[in-house]
Amino acid sequence: MKIIILGAGQVGSSLAASLTSESNDITVIDHNEKALAGLQDRLDLRTIAGMASHPTVLREAGADDADMIIAVTDSDETNMVACQVAYTVFNTPTKIARVRSIEYLNFPQLFCPEAMPIDVLISPEQLVTHDIKRLIEHPGALQVLDFANDQVQLVAVRAYYGGPLVGRELRTLREHMPNVESRVAAIYRRDHAIIPKGHTVIEADDEVFFVAAKKNIQKVISELRHLDKPYKRIMIVGGGNIGRRVAMALEQNYSVKLIDHNVERATALSNELEKTIVLQGDAADGELLLDENIENTDVFCALTNDDEANILSSMLAKRLGARKVMTLINRAAYVDLVQSGDIDIAISPQQATIGSLLAHIRRGDVVKVHALRRGAAEAIEAVAHGDRHTSKVVGRRIEELKLPPGTTIGAIVRGDKVIIAHHDTLIEEEDHVILFLVDKKRIAEVERLFQVGITFI
């Protein structure tokens, strides 16, 4: 696929790295020549220095015959205009844009062929807000991912000493919960993937990914660890786009405090938010945190634009007694450094954005993609089409499929019915299949499995 990426920032460069590893023809446009030179040194791609929305620059990048343009520059306006130019001048089939400002997003009628012809709109703030809300709704979870219109969830938890299933074989999970269907999709032990079998024994500190119907998630979590009490008190640091959105999403059901160092922003937020207590101050001030009863806080969310400030305030909050800390981190290198230390959950806007983008790039009918383990693994939802003669999956039992090594099928959604996958489960036409890939380099093999043969009419 010939793809032009506009913007060589953190999202653009991460996306370029992901897509070049899958044999796509990638060109990156940015006005920052230093950033482009760094990309070209590391990756097999073309780079063009210039203004991403200018028709002459897009033509030089090959927009005349490009399959897709992905606009992820730092400017909403540049991204939107670039899609307009791609539609009007080059008739580009697929146009994807990152738009951050809520002032635009509040008017969806702007984004249609008659106005701003953007096929897919990506909002990192919305994605991160959704992820944080899910984590707060499921105490104890490290990740919560939705599939098949929220009918199925893939959840990651860390198994703790004393958990009912720790030290036992996976096959005993059904004995513990005879009325709850679930499937362990993968286990990470000391950062190494283990493909789960019936005789696999779960150890303390294992990171366990399991699939279940949404209504059963909490029951399965309780088997792997002592079930955390529901969260009630939330403290948010940073009143920018993400912090404000998270406060708005949570304040009706939780007791929320928000801290921002900027006087004007804190004043504006106090007028805008209905139930949130807004404080003006420095979240790295231990006395302020103690005054606000940090020791009784269930979740501390550091959501400023400054990675270092987020990390330091989270570490301080944890040591002062916060039960759980979630930290927004933009730099990928920092995520591995901080997770598994004082910081419970590192949240990456880049990974959330990339996962959302990949669903529109995958071949075959892939409707949802979640990037996992800092992009090394993926969970995808693919739709099975065709029949036994034209498809490699339809009309076959799971044990008959030639799945790539490290790939497991966790669940199948058939209409409104959730079927937890077993070796003898039969895949039917139009089934939504939830797969976990330990190694995302195998994605092309999975895509080929779900592509329909040329005899399909």
ZAMIGU-540424 format. One line per field, with one value per residue (C-alpha): x, y, z; residue number from 0. Coordinates in nm, 4 decimals, decimal comma, padded with zeros to 6 digits. Layout:
! residues N
X = [X / ...]
Y = [Y / ...]
Z = [Z / ...]
nr = [NUM / ...]
END
This chain:
! residues 457
X = [00,0000 / 00,1290 / 00,0834 / 00,1832 / 00,2252 / 00,2103 / 00,4099 / 00,7294 / 00,6468 / 00,6077 / 00,2894 / 00,4030 / 00,7447 / 00,5999 / 00,3396 / 00,6059 / 00,8165 / 00,5163 / 00,4099 / 00,7526 / 00,8011 / 00,4958 / 00,6297 / 00,4277 / 00,5566 / 00,5850 / 00,6629 / 00,6813 / 00,6370 / 00,7485 / 00,9071 / 01,1617 / 01,4525 / 01,6390 / 01,3471 / 01,3204 / 01,6935 / 01,6618 / 01,3732 / 01,5588 / 01,8609 / 01,6470 / 01,3785 / 01,3347 / 01,1157 / 01,1136 / 01,1025 / 00,9970 / 01,0735 / 00,7966 / 00,4518 / 00,2320 / -00,0832 / 00,0733 / -00,0377 / 00,3118 / 00,4641 / 00,1955 / 00,2506 / 00,6249 / 00,5450 / 00,3424 / -00,0130 / -00,1244 / -00,1331 / -00,1281 / -00,3760 / -00,3945 / -00,2933 / -00,2540 / -00,2314 / -00,0845 / 00,1014 / 00,0803 / -00,1684 / -00,5368 / -00,5789 / -00,2891 / -00,4278 / -00,7746 / -00,6551 / -00,4211 / -00,7175 / -00,9170 / -00,6301 / -00,5872 / -00,9597 / -00,9928 / -00,6627 / -00,5514 / -00,8741 / -00,6933 / -00,9139 / -00,8617 / -00,7903 / -00,7218 / -00,6638 / -00,5765 / -00,7901 / -00,7424 / -00,9451 / -01,2840 / -01,4000 / -01,3902 / -01,4942 / -01,8146 / -01,9376 / -01,9319 / -02,1133 / -01,7821 / -01,6332 / -01,8200 / -01,7451 / -01,9458 / -01,7469 / -01,4158 / -01,3685 / -01,2000 / -01,2801 / -01,1445 / -01,1126 / -00,8677 / -00,8756 / -00,5976 / -00,7693 / -01,0914 / -00,9027 / -00,7010 / -01,0086 / -01,1897 / -00,8942 / -00,8666 / -01,2431 / -01,2300 / -00,9370 / -01,1193 / -01,4338 / -01,2269 / -01,0081 / -00,6999 / -00,6840 / -00,3707 / -00,5495 / -00,9120 / -00,9809 / -01,3226 / -01,4277 / -01,7466 / -01,9373 / -01,8298 / -01,9714 / -01,6250 / -01,3311 / -00,9647 / -00,8242 / -00,4696 / -00,4142 / -00,1139 / -00,1527 / -00,0715 / 00,0333 / -00,2774 / -00,4900 / -00,7230 / -00,5670 / -00,2006 / -00,0005 / -00,2706 / -00,3043 / -00,5180 / -00,7494 / -00,8775 / -01,0192 / -01,3420 / -01,3674 / -01,3469 / -01,6047 / -01,8298 / -02,0860 / -01,8402 / -01,6737 / -01,3297 / -01,0038 / -00,6476 / -00,5028 / -00,1421 / 00,0809 / 00,3883 / 00,6387 / 00,9392 / 00,8591 / 00,8675 / 00,5523 / 00,4145 / 00,1546 / -00,1084 / -00,1928 / -00,4224 / -00,1265 / 00,0294 / 00,0663 / 00,0080 / 00,2762 / 00,2650 / 00,3568 / 00,2526 / 00,0812 / -00,2237 / -00,4361 / -00,7784 / -01,0918 / -01,4484 / -01,7925 / -01,8096 / -02,0543 / -01,8098 / -01,4899 / -01,4968 / -01,5554 / -01,2482 / -01,0311 / -01,1249 / -00,9842 / -00,6406 / -00,6029 / -00,7838 / -01,0546 / -00,9797 / -01,2482 / -01,4292 / -01,2595 / -01,4331 / -01,1812 / -00,9890 / -00,7197 / -00,6230 / -00,3145 / -00,3281 / -00,6267 / -00,5363 / -00,7401 / -00,7010 / -00,7312 / -01,0424 / -01,2040 / -01,1274 / -01,2751 / -01,5914 / -01,6214 / -01,5811 / -01,7306 / -02,0887 / -01,9945 / -01,6776 / -01,5399 / -01,2920 / -01,0240 / -00,8188 / -00,4907 / -00,3464 / -00,0601 / -00,2046 / -00,4295 / -00,6360 / -00,6920 / -00,7862 / -01,0406 / -01,1901 / -01,2151 / -01,3818 / -01,6568 / -01,6894 / -01,6836 / -01,9976 / -01,8852 / -01,5051 / -01,3083 / -01,0458 / -00,7250 / -00,4545 / -00,1108 / 00,1909 / 00,1246 / 00,4890 / 00,4255 / 00,4011 / 00,2286 / -00,0491 / -00,1035 / -00,1129 / -00,3544 / -00,5818 / -00,5703 / -00,3584 / -00,3402 / -00,7144 / -00,7026 / -00,7944 / -00,6487 / -00,3953 / -00,3863 / -00,0951 / -00,2101 / -00,0008 / 00,1960 / 00,5258 / 00,6427 / 00,8983 / 00,6455 / 00,3946 / 00,6477 / 00,7768 / 00,4329 / 00,3108 / 00,6068 / 00,5508 / 00,1773 / 00,2434 / 00,4920 / 00,2502 / -00,0166 / -00,2150 / -00,3626 / -00,3084 / -00,1211 / -00,1730 / 00,0758 / 00,0513 / 00,3820 / 00,4512 / 00,8083 / 00,8119 / 01,1543 / 01,0138 / 00,7301 / 00,9579 / 01,1604 / 00,8706 / 00,6232 / 00,6573 / 00,8119 / 00,6138 / 00,3941 / 00,1134 / -00,0018 / 00,1768 / -00,0647 / 00,0684 / -00,1389 / 00,0827 / -00,0022 / -00,3733 / -00,3618 / -00,1593 / -00,3920 / -00,6888 / -00,5103 / -00,4022 / -00,7625 / -00,7998 / -00,4738 / -00,4935 / -00,5804 / -00,8756 / -01,1790 / -01,0031 / -01,2396 / -01,0431 / -00,6763 / -00,5206 / -00,1434 / -00,0121 / 00,3154 / 00,4470 / 00,3598 / 00,5272 / 00,1966 / -00,1507 / -00,5089 / -00,7329 / -01,0951 / -01,1386 / -01,4583 / -01,4755 / -01,6231 / -01,6885 / -01,7431 / -01,5309 / -01,4190 / -01,3199 / -01,2046 / -00,9268 / -01,1259 / -01,5004 / -01,6383 / -01,3304 / -01,2691 / -01,0006 / -00,7769 / -00,7784 / -00,6520 / -00,2895 / -00,2439 / 00,1002 / 00,3162 / 00,2219 / -00,1308 / -00,4390 / -00,8109 / -00,9805 / -01,3448 / -01,5945 / -01,8938 / -02,1849 / -02,4604 / -02,5258 / -02,3795 / -02,0293 / -01,8548 / -01,5328 / -01,2999 / -01,2020 / -01,0085 / -01,3275 / -01,5144 / -01,6431 / -01,6047 / -01,9040 / -01,9503 / -01,9712 / -01,8262 / -01,6191 / -01,3001 / -01,0884 / -00,7199 / -00,4106 / -00,0708 / 00,2350 / 00,4497 / 00,2943 / 00,5373 / 00,3030 / 00,0117 / 00,0476 / -00,0082 / -00,3241 / -00,4472 / -00,4030 / -00,6064 / -00,9044 / -00,8825 / -01,1443 / -01,0284 / -01,0907 / -01,3668 / -01,5890 / -01,8923]
Y = [00,0000 / 00,3474 / 00,5731 / 00,9368 / 01,0382 / 01,4098 / 01,4922 / 01,3394 / 01,3902 / 01,1117 / 00,9686 / 01,0114 / 00,8546 / 00,5665 / 00,4987 / 00,5107 / 00,2562 / 00,0278 / 00,0440 / 00,0137 / -00,3123 / -00,4432 / -00,3785 / -00,0649 / 00,2147 / 00,5043 / 00,8733 / 01,1191 / 01,4966 / 01,7476 / 02,0926 / 01,9718 / 01,8414 / 01,7157 / 01,4936 / 01,3615 / 01,2838 / 01,0816 / 00,8819 / 00,8122 / 00,6871 / 00,4317 / 00,3296 / 00,2301 / 00,5189 / 00,8458 / 01,1884 / 01,5251 / 01,8561 / 02,1111 / 02,2313 / 01,9232 / 02,0894 / 02,2437 / 02,0740 / 02,0930 / 01,9182 / 01,6490 / 01,5934 / 01,5552 / 01,2950 / 01,0932 / 01,1955 / 01,1364 / 00,7602 / 00,7293 / 00,4901 / 00,6847 / 01,0081 / 01,0174 / 01,3730 / 01,3770 / 01,7103 / 01,9233 / 02,1570 / 02,0610 / 02,3184 / 02,1796 / 01,8273 / 01,9321 / 02,1416 / 01,8616 / 01,6218 / 01,8792 / 01,9178 / 01,5391 / 01,5050 / 01,7990 / 01,7850 / 01,4211 / 01,2261 / 01,0228 / 00,7218 / 00,7345 / 01,0444 / 01,0185 / 01,3215 / 01,3773 / 01,6592 / 01,7591 / 02,0741 / 02,0136 / 02,3304 / 02,1343 / 01,7967 / 01,9419 / 02,0010 / 01,6621 / 01,8099 / 01,9750 / 01,6382 / 01,5176 / 01,5157 / 01,8358 / 02,0234 / 01,8777 / 01,5420 / 01,3394 / 00,9678 / 00,8874 / 01,1352 / 01,0518 / 01,2334 / 01,1212 / 01,3011 / 01,1067 / 00,7764 / 00,8393 / 00,9574 / 00,6387 / 00,4235 / 00,5942 / 00,5665 / 00,1926 / 00,1403 / 00,3209 / 00,1150 / -00,2059 / -00,1784 / -00,3964 / -00,3979 / -00,2805 / -00,2529 / -00,2836 / -00,3151 / -00,3238 / -00,5346 / -00,6064 / -00,2961 / -00,3474 / -00,7011 / -00,8486 / -00,7133 / -00,8102 / -00,7290 / -00,7385 / -00,7956 / -00,8717 / -01,1929 / -01,1474 / -01,3814 / -01,5313 / -01,5051 / -01,8062 / -01,9198 / -01,8434 / -02,1657 / -02,3595 / -02,4827 / -02,2801 / -02,5756 / -02,5289 / -02,1841 / -02,3512 / -02,5455 / -02,2219 / -02,0476 / -02,3157 / -02,0604 / -01,8062 / -01,8547 / -01,6931 / -01,7589 / -01,6607 / -01,5170 / -01,4608 / -01,4487 / -01,2294 / -01,3463 / -01,1197 / -00,9517 / -01,2813 / -01,4088 / -01,7510 / -01,9099 / -02,0432 / -02,4140 / -02,6077 / -02,7209 / -02,3707 / -02,2634 / -01,8973 / -01,7477 / -01,4390 / -01,1198 / -01,2708 / -01,0216 / -01,2139 / -01,1142 / -01,2756 / -01,2461 / -01,2605 / -01,1157 / -00,7679 / -00,8758 / -01,1404 / -00,9336 / -00,8574 / -01,2239 / -01,3296 / -01,0551 / -01,1819 / -01,5264 / -01,3844 / -01,1430 / -01,0205 / -00,8007 / -00,4343 / -00,2268 / 00,0061 / 00,3412 / 00,6480 / 00,9318 / 01,0490 / 01,3178 / 01,4593 / 01,6686 / 01,8916 / 02,0826 / 02,0645 / 01,8881 / 01,5412 / 01,6348 / 01,8406 / 01,5626 / 01,2993 / 01,5178 / 01,5728 / 01,1980 / 01,1018 / 01,3777 / 01,2474 / 00,9083 / 00,9776 / 01,2336 / 01,4246 / 01,6819 / 01,8534 / 02,0389 / 02,2861 / 02,5303 / 02,7922 / 03,0435 / 03,1399 / 02,7806 / 02,6715 / 02,9557 / 02,8659 / 02,4982 / 02,5741 / 02,7566 / 02,4863 / 02,1670 / 02,0902 / 01,8741 / 01,8639 / 02,0496 / 02,2555 / 02,3539 / 02,5906 / 02,4680 / 02,2487 / 01,8734 / 01,8140 / 02,0007 / 01,7280 / 01,9592 / 02,0364 / 01,6665 / 01,5894 / 01,8772 / 01,7240 / 01,3806 / 01,2043 / 00,9021 / 00,8513 / 00,8951 / 00,5828 / 00,6910 / 00,9668 / 01,0593 / 01,2757 / 01,4141 / 01,7227 / 01,7714 / 01,7338 / 01,3710 / 01,4484 / 01,6414 / 01,3573 / 01,0947 / 01,2902 / 01,3891 / 01,0278 / 00,8872 / 01,1411 / 01,0658 / 00,6920 / 00,7339 / 00,9597 / 00,6897 / 00,7098 / 00,3654 / 00,3623 / 00,6024 / 00,6438 / 00,8510 / 01,0019 / 00,9503 / 01,0616 / 00,9401 / 00,5682 / 00,5266 / 00,6428 / 00,3888 / 00,0887 / 00,2765 / 00,3635 / 00,0777 / -00,1886 / 00,0682 / 00,3148 / 00,3922 / 00,1398 / 00,2238 / 00,4239 / 00,5652 / 00,6352 / 00,8604 / 00,7469 / 00,3789 / 00,4565 / 00,6681 / 00,4163 / 00,1319 / 00,3360 / 00,4165 / 00,0590 / -00,0631 / 00,1430 / 00,0231 / -00,3522 / -00,5693 / -00,8034 / -00,6934 / -00,5869 / -00,3613 / -00,2962 / -00,2988 / -00,2406 / -00,2007 / -00,3785 / -00,4094 / -00,0786 / -00,1842 / -00,5286 / -00,7188 / -00,6596 / -00,7579 / -00,7420 / -00,7993 / -00,9465 / -01,0403 / -01,3756 / -01,3585 / -01,6112 / -01,9856 / -02,2974 / -02,2770 / -01,9083 / -01,8492 / -02,0045 / -01,9681 / -01,9970 / -02,3465 / -02,4592 / -02,5419 / -02,3425 / -02,6488 / -02,6687 / -02,3122 / -02,2468 / -01,9675 / -01,8012 / -01,8946 / -01,6922 / -01,6192 / -01,7191 / -01,6776 / -01,5656 / -01,5194 / -01,5119 / -01,2791 / -01,4081 / -01,1457 / -01,0666 / -01,3961 / -01,4161 / -01,7511 / -01,8127 / -01,9959 / -02,3612 / -02,5914 / -02,7344 / -02,4034 / -02,3685 / -02,0288 / -01,9174 / -01,6466 / -01,2924 / -01,4018 / -01,1359 / -01,3106 / -01,1660 / -01,2569 / -01,1898 / -01,1691 / -01,1951 / -01,0834 / -00,8119 / -00,8994 / -01,1920 / -00,9605 / -01,0090 / -01,3834 / -01,3181 / -01,0707 / -01,3322 / -01,5800 / -01,3432 / -01,2362 / -01,3880 / -01,5890 / -01,4614 / -01,7193 / -01,5434 / -01,3800]
Z = [00,0000 / -00,0887 / 00,2148 / 00,2728 / 00,6368 / 00,7134 / 01,0252 / 01,1619 / 01,5285 / 01,7810 / 01,6280 / 01,2673 / 01,3273 / 01,5349 / 01,2667 / 00,9926 / 01,1831 / 01,2270 / 00,8630 / 00,6997 / 00,8890 / 00,7012 / 00,3494 / 00,2743 / 00,0491 / 00,2958 / 00,2357 / 00,5265 / 00,4881 / 00,7508 / 00,7589 / 01,0177 / 00,8107 / 01,1178 / 01,2189 / 00,8628 / 00,8496 / 01,1707 / 01,0233 / 00,7004 / 00,8934 / 01,0790 / 00,8304 / 00,4675 / 00,3473 / 00,1508 / 00,3128 / 00,1724 / 00,3472 / 00,3092 / 00,4143 / 00,4399 / 00,3038 / -00,0073 / -00,3339 / -00,4850 / -00,1822 / -00,1865 / -00,5595 / -00,5038 / -00,2357 / -00,4878 / -00,3971 / -00,7587 / -00,7008 / -00,3202 / -00,1575 / 00,1677 / 00,3348 / 00,7137 / 00,8479 / 01,1986 / 01,2106 / 01,5270 / 01,3541 / 01,3255 / 01,0503 / 00,8452 / 00,8800 / 00,7679 / 00,4729 / 00,3603 / 00,3435 / 00,1483 / -00,1010 / -00,1281 / -00,2078 / -00,4471 / -00,6350 / -00,6145 / -00,5480 / -00,2781 / -00,1795 / 00,1987 / 00,4048 / 00,7803 / 01,0031 / 01,3659 / 01,5086 / 01,8712 / 01,9261 / 02,0834 / 01,9066 / 01,5789 / 01,7196 / 01,8663 / 01,5096 / 01,3329 / 01,0322 / 00,9407 / 00,8488 / 00,5409 / 00,1660 / 00,1135 / 00,3796 / 00,5032 / 00,3241 / 00,5988 / 00,5929 / 00,9405 / 01,2254 / 01,5053 / 01,8405 / 02,0803 / 02,3665 / 02,3152 / 02,2911 / 02,6091 / 02,7995 / 02,6998 / 02,8112 / 03,1509 / 03,2082 / 03,1325 / 03,3734 / 03,6526 / 03,5890 / 03,6250 / 03,9388 / 03,9130 / 03,5323 / 03,3479 / 03,0137 / 02,9042 / 02,5312 / 02,3659 / 02,0663 / 01,8692 / 01,9820 / 02,3454 / 02,3643 / 02,4298 / 02,6279 / 02,6381 / 02,9810 / 03,1145 / 03,4874 / 03,7024 / 03,9011 / 04,2697 / 04,5482 / 04,7015 / 04,3866 / 04,3530 / 04,0231 / 04,1013 / 04,1171 / 03,9336 / 03,5773 / 03,3364 / 03,2797 / 03,6369 / 03,5488 / 03,4313 / 03,7587 / 03,9583 / 03,7387 / 03,5884 / 03,4687 / 03,3227 / 02,9838 / 02,9382 / 02,7568 / 02,8473 / 02,5255 / 02,6392 / 02,9447 / 02,9866 / 03,2450 / 03,3041 / 02,9688 / 02,7762 / 02,6065 / 02,6981 / 02,4726 / 02,7142 / 02,7186 / 02,9493 / 03,1619 / 03,1861 / 03,5490 / 03,6361 / 03,8591 / 04,0788 / 03,8867 / 03,5527 / 03,3208 / 03,1997 / 02,8998 / 02,8962 / 02,6833 / 02,8133 / 02,7530 / 02,9024 / 03,1737 / 03,3031 / 03,3209 / 03,6927 / 03,7822 / 03,5845 / 03,7337 / 04,0802 / 03,9919 / 03,9118 / 04,2013 / 04,5088 / 04,3657 / 04,4276 / 04,5928 / 04,3491 / 04,3032 / 04,4453 / 04,4876 / 04,1788 / 04,1658 / 03,8252 / 03,7563 / 03,4490 / 03,3158 / 02,9472 / 02,6811 / 02,8322 / 03,2001 / 03,1320 / 02,9289 / 03,1936 / 03,4681 / 03,2633 / 03,1961 / 03,5631 / 03,7774 / 03,7730 / 03,9206 / 04,1223 / 04,3658 / 04,1451 / 04,2284 / 03,9582 / 04,0142 / 03,7620 / 03,8131 / 03,5736 / 03,7538 / 03,4484 / 03,3403 / 03,6930 / 03,7128 / 03,3748 / 03,4681 / 03,8013 / 03,6090 / 03,3421 / 03,5487 / 03,7501 / 04,0422 / 04,0177 / 04,2860 / 04,0984 / 04,2799 / 04,1623 / 04,2615 / 04,1937 / 04,2015 / 04,2940 / 04,6221 / 04,8867 / 05,1345 / 04,8853 / 04,8191 / 05,1924 / 05,2522 / 04,9869 / 05,1543 / 04,8952 / 05,1275 / 05,0749 / 04,6970 / 04,4989 / 04,1632 / 04,0935 / 03,7213 / 03,6019 / 03,2648 / 03,1891 / 02,8653 / 03,0544 / 03,0862 / 03,3565 / 03,5667 / 03,5294 / 03,6375 / 03,9380 / 04,0686 / 04,0260 / 04,2184 / 04,4947 / 04,5115 / 04,5331 / 04,8158 / 05,0017 / 04,9942 / 04,6680 / 04,6015 / 04,2238 / 03,9936 / 03,6186 / 03,4250 / 03,0783 / 02,8982 / 02,5418 / 02,5022 / 02,4292 / 02,5918 / 02,9265 / 02,9324 / 02,9818 / 03,2441 / 03,4724 / 03,4445 / 03,7134 / 03,9492 / 04,1623 / 03,8613 / 03,8186 / 03,4653 / 03,1952 / 02,9367 / 02,5873 / 02,3561 / 02,0674 / 02,1109 / 02,1438 / 01,8269 / 01,6282 / 01,7205 / 01,6002 / 01,2723 / 01,2037 / 01,1834 / 00,8646 / 00,7111 / 00,7632 / 00,4655 / 00,4855 / 00,6842 / 01,0035 / 01,1972 / 01,5158 / 01,6169 / 01,9587 / 01,9859 / 02,2982 / 02,4838 / 02,3438 / 01,9891 / 01,9956 / 02,0151 / 01,8751 / 01,9408 / 01,6358 / 01,5406 / 01,1916 / 01,0077 / 00,8302 / 00,4772 / 00,2021 / 00,2349 / 00,2775 / -00,0881 / -00,0946 / 00,2647 / 00,4685 / 00,7916 / 00,7180 / 00,7683 / 00,9594 / 01,3216 / 01,5032 / 01,5281 / 01,1453 / 01,0937 / 01,0070 / 01,2593 / 01,2697 / 01,5717 / 01,8789 / 01,7530 / 01,9532 / 01,8889 / 02,2082 / 02,1142 / 01,8290 / 01,8149 / 01,6076 / 01,5987 / 01,9651 / 02,0888 / 02,2416 / 02,1890 / 02,3816 / 02,1438 / 02,1896 / 01,9594 / 01,8076 / 01,7621 / 01,4039 / 01,2321 / 01,0264 / 00,7645 / 00,9114 / 01,2472 / 01,4234 / 01,5341 / 01,8190 / 01,7840 / 01,9956 / 01,8214 / 02,0422 / 01,7444 / 01,5293 / 01,2471 / 01,1798 / 01,0975 / 00,7204 / 00,7651 / 00,9653 / 00,7033 / 00,4308 / 00,6344 / 00,6337 / 00,2701 / 00,0405 / -00,2633 / -00,6168 / -00,6710 / -00,4184 / -00,5889]
nr = [0 / 1 / 2 / 3 / 4 / 5 / 6 / 7 / 8 / 9 / 10 / 11 / 12 / 13 / 14 / 15 / 16 / 17 / 18 / 19 / 20 / 21 / 22 / 23 / 24 / 25 / 26 / 27 / 28 / 29 / 30 / 31 / 32 / 33 / 34 / 35 / 36 / 37 / 38 / 39 / 40 / 41 / 42 / 43 / 44 / 45 / 46 / 47 / 48 / 49 / 50 / 51 / 52 / 53 / 54 / 55 / 56 / 57 / 58 / 59 / 60 / 61 / 62 / 63 / 64 / 65 / 66 / 67 / 68 / 69 / 70 / 71 / 72 / 73 / 74 / 75 / 76 / 77 / 78 / 79 / 80 / 81 / 82 / 83 / 84 / 85 / 86 / 87 / 88 / 89 / 90 / 91 / 92 / 93 / 94 / 95 / 96 / 97 / 98 / 99 / 100 / 101 / 102 / 103 / 104 / 105 / 106 / 107 / 108 / 109 / 110 / 111 / 112 / 113 / 114 / 115 / 116 / 117 / 118 / 119 / 120 / 121 / 122 / 123 / 124 / 125 / 126 / 127 / 128 / 129 / 130 / 131 / 132 / 133 / 134 / 135 / 136 / 137 / 138 / 139 / 140 / 141 / 142 / 143 / 144 / 145 / 146 / 147 / 148 / 149 / 150 / 151 / 152 / 153 / 154 / 155 / 156 / 157 / 158 / 159 / 160 / 161 / 162 / 163 / 164 / 165 / 166 / 167 / 168 / 169 / 170 / 171 / 172 / 173 / 174 / 175 / 176 / 177 / 178 / 179 / 180 / 181 / 182 / 183 / 184 / 185 / 186 / 187 / 188 / 189 / 190 / 191 / 192 / 193 / 194 / 195 / 196 / 197 / 198 / 199 / 200 / 201 / 202 / 203 / 204 / 205 / 206 / 207 / 208 / 209 / 210 / 211 / 212 / 213 / 214 / 215 / 216 / 217 / 218 / 219 / 220 / 221 / 222 / 223 / 224 / 225 / 226 / 227 / 228 / 229 / 230 / 231 / 232 / 233 / 234 / 235 / 236 / 237 / 238 / 239 / 240 / 241 / 242 / 243 / 244 / 245 / 246 / 247 / 248 / 249 / 250 / 251 / 252 / 253 / 254 / 255 / 256 / 257 / 258 / 259 / 260 / 261 / 262 / 263 / 264 / 265 / 266 / 267 / 268 / 269 / 270 / 271 / 272 / 273 / 274 / 275 / 276 / 277 / 278 / 279 / 280 / 281 / 282 / 283 / 284 / 285 / 286 / 287 / 288 / 289 / 290 / 291 / 292 / 293 / 294 / 295 / 296 / 297 / 298 / 299 / 300 / 301 / 302 / 303 / 304 / 305 / 306 / 307 / 308 / 309 / 310 / 311 / 312 / 313 / 314 / 315 / 316 / 317 / 318 / 319 / 320 / 321 / 322 / 323 / 324 / 325 / 326 / 327 / 328 / 329 / 330 / 331 / 332 / 333 / 334 / 335 / 336 / 337 / 338 / 339 / 340 / 341 / 342 / 343 / 344 / 345 / 346 / 347 / 348 / 349 / 350 / 351 / 352 / 353 / 354 / 355 / 356 / 357 / 358 / 359 / 360 / 361 / 362 / 363 / 364 / 365 / 366 / 367 / 368 / 369 / 370 / 371 / 372 / 373 / 374 / 375 / 376 / 377 / 378 / 379 / 380 / 381 / 382 / 383 / 384 / 385 / 386 / 387 / 388 / 389 / 390 / 391 / 392 / 393 / 394 / 395 / 396 / 397 / 398 / 399 / 400 / 401 / 402 / 403 / 404 / 405 / 406 / 407 / 408 / 409 / 410 / 411 / 412 / 413 / 414 / 415 / 416 / 417 / 418 / 419 / 420 / 421 / 422 / 423 / 424 / 425 / 426 / 427 / 428 / 429 / 430 / 431 / 432 / 433 / 434 / 435 / 436 / 437 / 438 / 439 / 440 / 441 / 442 / 443 / 444 / 445 / 446 / 447 / 448 / 449 / 450 / 451 / 452 / 453 / 454 / 455 / 456]
END
